[in-house]
Amino acid sequence: MITAKKIPVAKPRLPPLAALAPYIERIDGARWYSNFGPLNQELETRLAARFGLPAQGVVTIANATVGLSVALRAAGAQAGTLCVLPSWTFSASVHAAIDAGLTPFFADVDAEGVLTPAIVRDALKAAPGAVGAIMPVAVCGQPIDPAPWNALADETGLPVVLDAAPGFDAAKAGQGLSVVSLHATKILGVGEGGFAMSADPALAATVRLRSNFGFSGSREAQVAATNGKLSEYAAAIGLAGLDEWPARRAAFQAVAQRYRRNLADLPAATLPGGWGQDWLSTTCVVRLEDPAATMPVLDALHAASVETRAWWGRGMHTHRAFADYPRLALPTTERLAQTVLGLPFFIDMTNEEIDTVCTALREELVRCS
């Protein structure tokens, strides 16, 4: 009996050795391996240019979880207060808030899975204690417009840190801090890494200070801090990734657009608005119209050797580590948890693999209808 080859839900690919070699040779020549070396400085400069920021508007960091924690502190979030964030997110968001000394306070999301300023305003009225920070999340990598969050920060006096971890392609920086992941699974990855960015260079400088032992121009610790620096080797991968970015993005977009064409006439399963058209990430999720179809669809996909993933589980409020933190009613989160499936998506996914996924999904949904 021949067993079909499993189609994995993710299959990361970083730049190859040949693309890295010139950068590694520069590291060998300089013998500078960390501490914001020349490759790191070049990576920050190129990222700042890409996002239309001042040269000092980007700070690289060891990973986005550390970046979020440091950004919350840098933004002035007071330890011991609540951090409003969605339950519909990855656990890193919650861990970062806790590490910054805050208590997670879970709010619901809209139908697209996004925390909105309107939801936060309602959450602030119902908060069981003092709120010290707000953390919207770019779940799936959706663009977050910083403008309404800048306005909310001005209105409330509360720091807003945008968790744009999966959102490299469409991330934007406002007056506050946005944090982007460069994990190997992201659309631009370095293995482990990330960066914080802001249109306010002073805020970015505070992130740098707090990610470098509190050092600035001397070995005296000026503030309580951590060691969250990105190595020169990771910066080399990031620079090689930026070199190939246009081709890399085009390859991801081709896969995403074939998904969209295959599922365009299937109203029982929808992809996120704009995904594959206006923005991209490596998370491909489909939302089913009928929760009762979820288990049969999962069974059908697995029978076709298609790997799936419940990327955000049933919501962070259901995790054992977070179950005791305060939360509001979460009806939309709970429905999304019953109807959202992660599908395979990677840069060199073949048309045959995409068609296999979509055919299994379509046939089961037709059978269930």
N, C-alpha and C positions, 0 to 999 in steps of 0.2 A: 504494500500500500504506500503510495506516494503522499507525503504530508506537505501541504502548501507552506511555502516560506512565510513566516510571520512578518507582517508589515509593522514596524515599530512606531510608537506614537511620537518619538523624537529620535533624531540621529544627528547630533551636533557635528559641525565641521569647522575647524579653525584654519587659518592660513597655513599652507604647506611649508616645509623646510626651506625650499628655494626662496620663498618670499620673505622668510624671517632672516636668512643668512646675512644680508647687508647690515641689518640692525644689530644682530648678535655680534658681528665683527666690530661695530662701533662700541658696544659694551666692553668687549675684550680690550679694545684700544684705550678706552677711557678708564677702565677698571673702577667704574662707578656703578654700583649695583642697586642702590635704593636711595632714600633721602632726597626725593625730588631731583633726580639726576637729569642729564640733558635730554634723554629720550622722553622722560616723563614731562619735562617742560615743553617739548615739541608736541607731544600728544595733547596736552592742555591747550596749547595755542591753536592747534588744528581743530579741536573740538569747539573752542570758543568761536572761531571763524565760522564753523558750520552752523552754529546756533545763533549767529549774529550778536555775539556778546563782546564786551570789552575783554582785552587780553587776559585780565586777571579774574574773569567771571567764572572760570571752571577750575575745580580742584579734583584731581584723581584720588581714589580711595580704594582700600584693600577689597572691599565688597560693599554692595548696596545696603546690607543690613547695618553694618557699622556706619555707613554713610547717613542713613536715616537717623540713627541714634545721635550721631554727632550733630547732624543738621538741626534736630529738635533742640539740643542744648544751645547750639550757636544762635538759633532764632529767639532764644530767651524763654523757652518753655520752663515753667517752674516745677521742680520735682515735688511729688506729692499731690499733684492735680490730675484731672482727667484729660485724656486725649480722645477726642471724638474721631472715630475711624470706622470704616465699614467692616462688618463681619465677613462680607463677600470679598475676600482677599487671600493672599498667601500668608502663611504663618510668620514670615520674616517681618511683615509690617507690625505685627503685634509684639514680637520679641524686641523690635527696635524701640517701641514705645516704652516697654517695661525696662529695657536697659537704660533708657534716658531718665528713669525715675518716675515715670508717669503710670497712671492706671488706665488701661484700655476701657473705653466706653463705646460699645458697639451700637451703631446706627444702621438703619436699613438703606437700600439703594433703590434707584428707579428701575424701570423695566429693562434697561440696557445694562444693568449691573453696576451703575455708577453712583457714587455719593454726590449729591448736589448741594449748593449753598442753601436752597430752600429746606432740604432735609436737615441740614446742620442747624439752621435757625430754630426749627422745631425741637431738635435734640438739646440745644442750649437751654430752652425753656423747661425741659423735663429732666435736666441733668441732676443726679443725686448729690452733687458736690460741685466744687469750683472746677471749671474747665480751664486748662492751661495751654492746650494746643489742638489743632485740627489737622487731620491727615487724609486728604482725598487720595484715591488710588486709581491708577490707570490700568485697571484689570483688563487683561487681553492685550494691553498696549494701546488702548484708545487714546487719542489726543485729549489732553486736559487744557482747556483755555485758562490761562492764569488770571485773566482780567477780572472775572467775577470773584475769584478767590482773593485777589488783591483788594477788591472792594470790601469783601467780608472781613478781611484782616483790619482794614481801616475802620470799618463800622464797629467791630467788637473789641479791637485792641488785642486780639489773640493771634499768635504766630500760626501761620499756615505753612506746612511742609508738604510738597507734592511728592507722593510716592509714584514716580514714573519708571519703576524698575524695568518693566518689559517694554517701555515705550520709546526706545532710541529713535526709531524712524520718524516719529511725529512729535517728540517731546518739545516743549517750549519752556522758556524761563521767564518768570515775572520778577517782581521786586523781592519776592520771597525766594526760598530755596526749593529746587527740584532735584531729585536724586534718581539716577539712572543706573541700572545694572549692566555690567559687562561680563556676566557669567557665561560659561561656555554654551549654555542652552539658549542664549539670547541672540537676536538677529545680528548684532555685532558683539563678539565675545572675545575675552582674553584668557579664559579659564576661570579665574576668580578675579573680580575687580569691579569698579564702578566709578562714577564721578558725581559730584554735586555741582550745580550751576545756579547762577543768579545774575540778574541785570544790575544788582548792587554789589560791586567788588568788595565792599567792606564786609558783607555777609560771607562771601566766599573766602575772604581772608580769615574770618573767624573759624570757618570749617577747617582751613589749613592748620591754624593754630591748635585747634582741639584734636586734630588727627596726628599731631606731631609732638606729643608729650608736653604741649603748651609752650614749645620753643618758638622764638621768633628772633633770629639774628644772634642768639646766644644760647647757652645751655641752661639758662634759668627757666624753670617752669612758671609761666605767668598765670595760667589757669589750670584747673583740673582738666585732664585730657586723657587720651589713649594713644596707642600706636596703631594707626589705620592707614599707613602709607602703601602705595602701589609700588611693586618692584620694577626695576628697569626691564627685566625680562617680560613681565606682563605688558609694560608699555610698548615693547618691541612688537608683540602680537597685535596690540591695538593699532599701532602705526601701519603694520602690514594689512590689517583689516580695513583701515580707512583707504589705503591704496587701492584695494579691490572692491570698495564699497559699491560703486555704480553697477558693476557686473553682478556682485553678490545680491544686491537688492532686486535687480532685474530677474535673476533666477528664482528668488523667492516669490516675486510677483507672478511669474508665469505659473507656478504651482497653485498659488492662491486663486488666480483667475480661472484656471481649469476647474477648481472646486466650485467657484461661483457659477460657471456655465452649467456644470453638471447638476447643480441644486437649484437653479434659477426658477424652475417651474414646480418646485416642491414646497408648498406653503406650510406643510407639517414640520419642516425643519428649516430654520433660518440661521444664516451666518451674521455676525455683528455688522452693523451698518458701516459702510465705508471700508471694511477690511478687504485688503487685496486691491482696492481701488485708490483710496485716498491715503491709506496708511497700512503698515505691515507690522507683524510681530511673528514670532515662532509659535505662538499659541493659536491653534485652529480649533475653535469651539463651535458647536452647532446647538441651537436651542430648539427642543421639540415642543410642539404645540400641546400635546397630550401627555401628561405625566404617566398615564397608564401604558404608554408605548415604550417607556424608557428601558425596562428590563427585557422585553422581547427584542428591542433593537440591539441592546448590549449582547444578548445571546447570539443574534444573527451575525453581528460583527465579529465576535470571537470565533464563531463557527467558520467564518471566512478567513480566519487567521489575521484579523485586524486588531491591533492593540488599541485600547482606549484608556483614558485617564479622567478621573473626576478631579480636575486640577485644584479646586478649592473645597473639595469634600462637601460636607453639609453646612459649611460656614465655620468660621473660627470659633464662634461661641460654643460649638459642640466638642471642641478639642478638650481633652482632660486638663491640659495645662491652663486653659483660659475659661473654663466653665463657670468659675465663681466671679468673673468680672461683670460689672453692671452692663445692662443692655436694654434697649427699647424693644417693642414688638418688631419682628423681622419677617413679615409675611412674604415680601418679594424675595428676600434672600432664601427663604425656605422653599419657595416655588422654583427658583433658579437651581437650587441644589437637587431638585427632583427631575429637572428637564435639560440641564446643560451637560453635554458630553464633549470631552476632548478627543479630537480625531488626529490621525497621523499627519505630520507636516514637517518636512525637512527640505533642505536646499536642492538635493538631487533626487527627490521623489519622482518616479517615472509616471508617465501618463497611465500606464497599465495599473500601477499601484493606486493612483487616485481614482481611476474608474472602478477598481475592485471595491474600494471603500464606499464610493457613492452608490454603486449598484446594490451592495448588501444593505445599505441604509434605505435606499428607495424601495426595494422589494419588500422589506419588512414593514415599512410604514404603509405601503399600499395594502399589504395583507391585513394590517391592524385597522385600516380605515373602514 
